[in-house]
């Protein structure tokens, strides 16, 4: 709490036993592969500017919930790739700040078991293939007024996927045309 935290490459690689990562009121930067293959069950970052590097949590097979509070957030390529138990992702869900910067880069959550995705207000940028192959994803909601979704962001997600944005319902293909 109340710190500037930098977690280096491989810092917690393949570590832990049903661990929880909780960071509050800090600036945090997790470098590439910081927690890769670790036995992390939950990630909660609140009131903290957040940078999550490439592969930082990839292949964390026990990770079920990711909650990131209402601050600028950057999630790099492959950050959560292949998290086979990840069910819920919530980013800035209670935000009323339209100027937050939320960047989810290419393939950040690719091939995860996500069922529910909620992203609050701010300038949201979703990279190519960011959620592709999330075959359990049935609900996604973007609460803000600024959303950019790149090609194939929801590729190979279920046809039943409903994406809510500005009071409208989109499918995995039509959301790419939103302005």
C-alpha positions as a Markdown table, in Angstrom:
| # | Residue | x | y | z |
|---|---|---|---|---|
| 1 | Unk | 0.0 | 0.0 | 0.0 |
| 2 | Unk | 1.0 | 3.6 | -0.6 |
| 3 | Unk | 4.1 | 2.8 | -2.7 |
| 4 | Unk | 5.6 | 2.7 | -6.1 |
| 5 | Unk | 6.0 | -0.9 | -6.9 |
| 6 | Unk | 8.0 | -2.4 | -9.7 |
| 7 | Unk | 8.0 | -6.2 | -10.0 |
| 8 | Unk | 10.8 | -7.4 | -12.2 |
| 9 | Unk | 10.9 | -10.0 | -14.9 |
| 10 | Unk | 10.3 | -13.6 | -13.6 |
| 11 | Unk | 10.0 | -12.2 | -10.0 |
| 12 | Unk | 7.3 | -14.7 | -9.0 |
| 13 | Unk | 7.6 | -17.1 | -12.0 |
| 14 | Unk | 6.0 | -20.5 | -11.1 |
| 15 | Unk | 5.7 | -19.5 | -7.5 |
| 16 | Unk | 2.9 | -19.6 | -4.9 |
| 17 | Unk | 0.3 | -22.0 | -3.7 |
| 18 | Unk | -3.2 | -20.6 | -4.1 |
| 19 | Unk | -1.8 | -17.1 | -3.7 |
| 20 | Unk | -3.7 | -13.8 | -3.8 |
| 21 | Unk | -2.1 | -10.6 | -5.2 |
| 22 | Unk | -3.6 | -7.5 | -3.6 |
| 23 | Unk | -2.2 | -4.0 | -4.3 |
| 24 | Unk | -3.9 | -0.9 | -3.0 |
| 25 | Unk | -3.2 | 2.8 | -3.5 |
| 26 | Unk | 0.1 | 2.4 | -5.3 |
| 27 | Unk | 1.7 | 2.8 | -8.6 |
| 28 | Unk | 2.5 | -0.6 | -9.9 |
| 29 | Unk | 4.5 | -1.9 | -12.9 |
| 30 | Unk | 4.7 | -5.7 | -13.4 |
| 31 | Unk | 7.4 | -6.5 | -15.9 |
| 32 | Unk | 7.3 | -9.3 | -18.5 |
| 33 | Unk | 6.6 | -12.8 | -17.1 |
| 34 | Unk | 6.5 | -11.5 | -13.5 |
| 35 | Unk | 3.9 | -14.1 | -12.3 |
| 36 | Unk | 3.9 | -16.4 | -15.3 |
| 37 | Unk | 2.7 | -19.9 | -14.4 |
| 38 | Unk | 2.4 | -18.9 | -10.7 |
| 39 | Unk | -0.4 | -20.4 | -8.6 |
| 40 | Unk | -2.3 | -17.1 | -8.2 |
| 41 | Unk | -6.0 | -17.4 | -7.6 |
| 42 | Unk | -7.0 | -13.7 | -7.5 |
| 43 | Unk | -5.5 | -10.4 | -8.7 |
| 44 | Unk | -6.9 | -7.2 | -7.1 |
| 45 | Unk | -5.4 | -3.8 | -7.8 |
| 46 | Unk | -7.3 | -0.9 | -6.4 |
| 47 | Unk | -6.6 | 2.9 | -6.5 |
| 48 | Unk | -3.4 | 2.2 | -8.4 |
| 49 | Unk | -2.0 | 3.2 | -11.8 |
| 50 | Unk | -1.2 | -0.1 | -13.4 |
| 51 | Unk | 1.1 | -1.5 | -16.1 |
| 52 | Unk | 1.0 | -5.2 | -16.6 |
| 53 | Unk | 3.8 | -6.5 | -18.9 |
| 54 | Unk | 3.9 | -9.1 | -21.6 |
| 55 | Unk | 3.1 | -12.6 | -20.3 |
| 56 | Unk | 3.0 | -11.3 | -16.7 |
| 57 | Unk | 0.2 | -13.7 | -15.7 |
| 58 | Unk | 0.2 | -16.0 | -18.7 |
| 59 | Unk | -0.5 | -19.7 | -18.0 |
| 60 | Unk | -1.6 | -19.0 | -14.4 |
| 61 | Unk | -4.0 | -21.9 | -14.5 |
| 62 | Unk | -5.6 | -21.2 | -11.0 |
| 63 | Unk | -6.4 | -17.5 | -11.7 |
| 64 | Unk | -10.2 | -17.0 | -11.5 |
| 65 | Unk | -10.7 | -13.3 | -10.9 |
| 66 | Unk | -9.0 | -10.1 | -12.0 |
| 67 | Unk | -10.2 | -6.8 | -10.6 |
| 68 | Unk | -8.4 | -3.6 | -11.5 |
| 69 | Unk | -9.7 | -0.3 | -10.0 |
| 70 | Unk | -10.4 | 3.1 | -11.6 |
| 71 | Unk | -7.0 | 4.3 | -12.6 |
| 72 | Unk | -5.0 | 4.4 | -15.9 |
| 73 | Unk | -4.3 | 0.8 | -16.9 |
| 74 | Unk | -2.1 | -0.7 | -19.5 |
| 75 | Unk | -2.3 | -4.5 | -20.1 |
| 76 | Unk | 0.4 | -5.6 | -22.5 |
| 77 | Unk | 0.4 | -8.4 | -25.1 |
| 78 | Unk | -0.2 | -11.9 | -23.8 |
| 79 | Unk | -0.5 | -10.6 | -20.2 |
| 80 | Unk | -3.1 | -13.2 | -19.3 |
| 81 | Unk | -2.7 | -15.6 | -22.2 |
| 82 | Unk | -4.0 | -19.1 | -21.5 |
| 83 | Unk | -5.4 | -18.6 | -18.0 |
| 84 | Unk | -7.6 | -21.7 | -18.1 |
| 85 | Unk | -9.7 | -20.9 | -15.0 |
| 86 | Unk | -10.1 | -17.1 | -15.4 |
| 87 | Unk | -13.8 | -16.4 | -15.2 |
| 88 | Unk | -14.3 | -12.7 | -14.4 |
| 89 | Unk | -12.4 | -9.6 | -15.5 |
| 90 | Unk | -13.5 | -6.2 | -14.1 |
| 91 | Unk | -11.6 | -3.0 | -14.9 |
| 92 | Unk | -12.6 | 0.4 | -13.6 |
| 93 | Unk | -16.1 | -0.8 | -13.1 |
| 94 | Unk | -17.1 | 2.0 | -10.7 |
| 95 | Unk | -15.3 | 4.8 | -12.6 |
| 96 | Unk | -17.1 | 8.0 | -13.5 |
| 97 | Unk | -13.9 | 9.4 | -15.0 |
| 98 | Unk | -14.1 | 9.7 | -18.8 |
| 99 | Unk | -10.5 | 10.6 | -19.1 |
| 100 | Unk | -9.0 | 7.4 | -17.7 |
| 101 | Unk | -6.8 | 5.6 | -20.2 |
| 102 | Unk | -7.5 | 1.8 | -20.4 |
| 103 | Unk | -5.4 | -0.1 | -23.0 |
| 104 | Unk | -5.7 | -3.8 | -23.5 |
| 105 | Unk | -3.2 | -4.7 | -26.1 |
| 106 | Unk | -3.1 | -7.4 | -28.7 |
| 107 | Unk | -3.8 | -11.0 | -27.5 |
| 108 | Unk | -3.8 | -9.8 | -23.8 |
| 109 | Unk | -6.5 | -12.3 | -22.7 |
| 110 | Unk | -6.4 | -14.7 | -25.7 |
| 111 | Unk | -7.4 | -18.3 | -25.0 |
| 112 | Unk | -8.8 | -17.7 | -21.5 |
| 113 | Unk | -11.9 | -19.1 | -19.9 |
| 114 | Unk | -13.5 | -15.7 | -19.3 |
| 115 | Unk | -17.2 | -15.7 | -18.9 |
| 116 | Unk | -17.8 | -12.1 | -17.9 |
| 117 | Unk | -16.0 | -8.9 | -18.8 |
| 118 | Unk | -16.9 | -5.4 | -17.5 |
| 119 | Unk | -14.9 | -2.3 | -18.2 |
| 120 | Unk | -16.0 | 1.1 | -16.8 |
| 121 | Unk | -15.7 | 4.6 | -18.0 |
| 122 | Unk | -12.6 | 6.0 | -19.7 |
| 123 | Unk | -10.9 | 6.0 | -23.1 |
| 124 | Unk | -10.8 | 2.2 | -23.8 |
| 125 | Unk | -8.7 | 0.7 | -26.5 |
| 126 | Unk | -9.0 | -3.0 | -27.2 |
| 127 | Unk | -6.2 | -4.5 | -29.3 |
| 128 | Unk | -6.3 | -7.2 | -32.1 |
| 129 | Unk | -7.2 | -10.6 | -30.8 |
| 130 | Unk | -7.3 | -9.3 | -27.2 |
| 131 | Unk | -10.1 | -11.7 | -26.2 |
| 132 | Unk | -9.9 | -14.2 | -29.1 |
| 133 | Unk | -10.5 | -17.8 | -28.4 |
| 134 | Unk | -12.3 | -17.0 | -25.1 |
| 135 | Unk | -14.8 | -19.7 | -25.8 |
| 136 | Unk | -16.8 | -19.2 | -22.6 |
| 137 | Unk | -17.3 | -15.4 | -22.9 |
| 138 | Unk | -21.0 | -14.7 | -22.9 |
| 139 | Unk | -21.2 | -11.2 | -21.6 |
| 140 | Unk | -19.1 | -8.1 | -22.1 |
| 141 | Unk | -20.0 | -4.6 | -21.0 |
| 142 | Unk | -18.3 | -1.3 | -21.7 |
| 143 | Unk | -19.8 | 1.5 | -19.6 |
| 144 | Unk | -18.0 | 4.5 | -21.0 |
| 145 | Unk | -18.5 | 6.6 | -24.1 |
| 146 | Unk | -15.0 | 6.1 | -25.7 |
| 147 | Unk | -14.3 | 2.7 | -27.1 |
| 148 | Unk | -11.9 | 1.5 | -29.9 |
| 149 | Unk | -12.0 | -2.2 | -30.8 |
| 150 | Unk | -9.4 | -3.5 | -33.2 |
| 151 | Unk | -9.9 | -6.3 | -35.7 |
| 152 | Unk | -10.6 | -9.8 | -34.4 |
| 153 | Unk | -10.7 | -8.6 | -30.7 |
| 154 | Unk | -13.4 | -11.3 | -30.0 |
| 155 | Unk | -12.5 | -13.8 | -32.8 |
| 156 | Unk | -13.7 | -17.3 | -32.1 |
| 157 | Unk | -15.8 | -16.3 | -29.1 |
| 158 | Unk | -19.2 | -17.8 | -28.9 |
| 159 | Unk | -21.9 | -16.6 | -31.4 |
| 160 | Unk | -24.1 | -16.0 | -28.3 |
| 161 | Unk | -21.7 | -13.3 | -27.0 |
| 162 | Unk | -23.5 | -10.1 | -26.2 |
| 163 | Unk | -21.5 | -6.9 | -25.9 |
| 164 | Unk | -23.2 | -4.0 | -24.3 |
| 165 | Unk | -22.0 | -0.5 | -25.2 |
| 166 | Unk | -23.9 | 2.8 | -24.9 |
| 167 | Unk | -27.1 | 1.0 | -24.2 |
| 168 | Unk | -26.9 | -1.1 | -27.4 |
| 169 | Unk | -26.1 | -4.8 | -27.8 |
| 170 | Unk | -23.5 | -5.8 | -30.3 |
| 171 | Unk | -22.0 | -9.1 | -31.4 |
| 172 | Unk | -18.4 | -10.1 | -31.7 |
| 173 | Unk | -18.2 | -8.7 | -35.3 |
| 174 | Unk | -20.4 | -5.6 | -35.1 |
| 175 | Unk | -18.5 | -4.2 | -32.1 |
| 176 | Unk | -15.5 | -3.6 | -34.4 |
| 177 | Unk | -17.5 | -1.0 | -36.4 |
| 178 | Unk | -18.4 | 1.1 | -33.3 |
| 179 | Unk | -17.3 | 4.8 | -33.3 |
